[in-house]
Amino acid sequence: MNKAKLLGVKPMVNPPPQITTVPTDTWIAADWEDFLTFANDPTLVNGRFYYNQGYMGIEMS
């Protein structure tokens, strides 16, 4: 059984956007599934991800 199905996570309809620059000190409206997509993206391994009441924040180091 695949991990997403096991966790009850629905697959995204659209692939995640390619990020060339990440805004800092900005909260972006996102649902939990989209947040997990970014938080689990191996190209963003140096990021810290936060989620609060329908918004996500990303810090890059």
N, CA and C of each residue as an Amber inpcrd file, in Angstrom:
protein
   183
   0.8530000  -1.1690000   0.0000000   0.0000000   0.0000000   0.0000000
   0.9020000   1.2370000   0.0000000   0.5450000   2.2220000  -0.8060000
   1.4240000   3.3940000  -0.8740000   1.2450000   4.2750000   0.3630000
   2.2950000   5.0220000   0.6830000   2.3660000   5.8100000   1.9220000
   1.2400000   6.8390000   2.0160000   0.9470000   7.5320000   0.9170000
  -0.1040000   8.5520000   0.9250000  -1.4580000   7.9280000   1.2580000
  -1.7330000   6.7730000   0.6630000  -3.0030000   6.1080000   0.9160000
  -3.0730000   5.6440000   2.3690000  -1.9570000   5.1610000   2.8810000
  -1.8840000   4.7020000   4.2570000  -2.1620000   5.8390000   5.2370000
  -1.6730000   7.0360000   4.9180000  -1.8740000   8.1990000   5.7790000
  -3.2090000   8.8890000   5.5310000  -3.9350000   8.4540000   4.5130000
  -5.2070000   9.0720000   4.1900000  -5.0660000  10.3990000   3.4700000
  -3.9280000  10.6100000   2.8060000  -3.6700000  11.8600000   2.0930000
  -4.1250000  11.7040000   0.6540000  -4.9130000  12.6730000   0.1890000
  -5.3560000  12.6540000  -1.2000000  -4.2310000  13.1620000  -2.0970000
  -4.0360000  12.5400000  -3.2730000  -3.0170000  13.0670000  -4.1880000
  -3.4550000  14.4200000  -4.7400000  -2.4820000  15.2700000  -5.0150000
  -2.7880000  16.5890000  -5.5820000  -3.2420000  16.4300000  -7.0210000
  -4.1790000  17.2550000  -7.4160000  -4.6610000  17.2380000  -8.7880000
  -3.5710000  17.7450000  -9.7200000  -2.8810000  18.7960000  -9.3030000
  -1.8050000  19.3770000 -10.1020000  -0.4730000  19.1060000  -9.4200000
   0.5890000  18.9490000 -10.1930000   1.9020000  18.7640000  -9.5700000
   2.3120000  20.0360000  -8.8360000   3.1830000  19.9150000  -7.8300000
   3.6120000  21.1210000  -7.1220000   4.3630000  22.0550000  -8.0530000
   4.2450000  23.3580000  -7.8330000   4.9430000  24.3030000  -8.7080000
   6.4500000  24.2150000  -8.5150000   7.1870000  24.5220000  -9.5630000
   8.6370000  24.5950000  -9.4690000   8.9900000  25.9280000  -8.8260000
   9.7130000  25.8730000  -7.7370000  10.0500000  27.0870000  -7.0090000
  11.4560000  27.5220000  -7.3840000  11.5760000  28.7470000  -7.8880000
  12.8980000  29.2940000  -8.1800000  13.3360000  30.2150000  -7.0550000
  12.3990000  30.9270000  -6.4670000  12.6750000  31.7320000  -5.2800000
  11.5480000  31.4950000  -4.2920000  11.8910000  31.4950000  -3.0420000
  10.8990000  31.2560000  -2.0030000  10.7300000  32.5380000  -1.2020000
   9.4990000  33.0510000  -1.1210000   9.3000000  34.2600000  -0.3220000
   9.5500000  33.9620000   1.1520000  10.2060000  34.8850000   1.8390000
  10.4480000  34.7070000   3.2680000   9.5610000  35.6660000   4.0410000
   9.3300000  35.3540000   5.2960000   8.4710000  36.1650000   6.1660000
   7.0990000  36.4080000   5.5450000   6.6020000  35.4140000   4.8360000
   5.2980000  35.5090000   4.1820000   4.5160000  34.2350000   4.4790000
   3.2740000  34.3880000   4.8550000   2.3910000  33.2420000   5.0560000
   1.4950000  33.1230000   3.8270000   1.4050000  31.9220000   3.2920000
   0.6660000  31.6550000   2.0610000  -0.5030000  30.7320000   2.3900000
  -1.6950000  31.0600000   1.8780000  -2.8560000  30.1950000   2.0830000
  -2.6020000  28.8540000   1.4050000  -2.7920000  27.7640000   2.1510000
  -2.5690000  26.4200000   1.6140000  -3.3450000  25.4240000   2.4640000
  -3.7820000  24.3330000   1.8360000  -4.3950000  23.2880000   2.6470000
  -3.2950000  22.3280000   3.1200000  -3.6620000  21.4490000   4.0330000
  -2.6870000  20.5610000   4.6660000  -1.9670000  19.6850000   3.6410000
  -2.6890000  19.1750000   2.6490000  -2.0830000  18.3000000   1.6490000
  -1.0170000  19.0370000   0.8420000  -1.2970000  20.2850000   0.4640000
  -0.3040000  21.0700000  -0.2720000   0.9110000  21.3680000   0.6070000
   0.6700000  21.6610000   1.8780000   1.7760000  21.8880000   2.8110000
   2.6850000  20.6630000   2.8680000   2.0920000  19.4770000   2.9870000
   2.8920000  18.2520000   3.0490000   3.6890000  18.0320000   1.7740000
   3.1290000  18.4250000   0.6350000   3.8490000  18.2890000  -0.6300000
   5.1370000  19.0970000  -0.5960000   5.0720000  20.3260000  -0.1300000
   6.2740000  21.1610000  -0.0360000   7.2140000  20.6490000   1.0490000
   6.6780000  20.3020000   2.2040000   7.5110000  19.8640000   3.3240000
   8.2620000  18.5770000   3.0030000   7.7050000  17.7380000   2.1390000
   8.3410000  16.4670000   1.7860000   9.1300000  16.5300000   0.4850000
   9.2370000  17.7010000  -0.1210000   9.9720000  17.8640000  -1.3820000
  11.4740000  17.7890000  -1.1070000  12.1810000  16.7990000  -1.6840000
  13.6150000  16.6470000  -1.4080000  14.4630000  17.8140000  -1.9030000
  13.9710000  18.6160000  -2.8300000  14.7520000  19.7670000  -3.3030000
  14.7070000  20.9180000  -2.3040000  13.8200000  20.8320000  -1.3150000
  13.6950000  21.8860000  -0.3050000  14.1730000  21.3880000   1.0630000
  15.1440000  20.4870000   1.0480000  15.6220000  19.8450000   2.2710000
  16.1640000  20.8470000   3.2940000  16.6440000  22.0000000   2.8610000
  17.1850000  22.9970000   3.7880000  16.1210000  23.9300000   4.3540000
  14.8720000  23.6850000   4.0270000  13.8050000  24.5670000   4.4870000
  13.2090000  24.1290000   5.8100000  12.6370000  25.0970000   6.5000000
  11.8230000  24.8330000   7.6850000  10.4050000  25.2370000   7.3210000
   9.4830000  24.3630000   7.6110000   8.1110000  24.5550000   7.1710000
   7.1860000  24.6730000   8.3720000   6.2470000  25.6140000   8.2780000
   5.3010000  25.8640000   9.3550000   3.8910000  25.8870000   8.7680000
   2.9300000  25.3970000   9.5450000   1.5360000  25.4170000   9.1140000
   0.6820000  25.8840000  10.2850000  -0.1950000  26.8610000  10.0330000
  -1.0520000  27.3860000  11.0870000  -2.3650000  27.8800000  10.4960000
  -3.4510000  27.2540000  10.8700000  -4.8070000  27.6720000  10.5180000
  -4.9740000  27.9950000   9.0350000  -4.5480000  27.0700000   8.1760000
  -4.7510000  27.2300000   6.7430000  -3.6860000  28.0280000   6.0190000
  -2.5920000  28.3490000   6.6910000  -1.4900000  29.0870000   6.0670000
  -0.1840000  28.3590000   6.3150000   0.7190000  28.4240000   5.3350000
   2.0350000  27.8270000   5.5170000   3.1100000  28.8900000   5.3660000
   4.1900000  28.6790000   6.0940000   5.3520000  29.5450000   6.0110000
   6.5810000  28.6880000   5.7590000   7.5440000  29.2190000   5.0220000
   8.7710000  28.4940000   4.7040000   9.9540000  29.3970000   5.0120000
  10.9340000  28.8480000   5.7150000  12.2060000  29.5390000   5.9410000
  13.2880000  28.7100000   5.2720000  14.1450000  29.3510000   4.5290000
  15.2550000  28.6520000   3.8800000  16.5520000  29.0470000   4.5700000
  17.4170000  28.0520000   4.7860000  18.7120000  28.3560000   5.4060000
  19.8400000  28.1000000   4.4320000
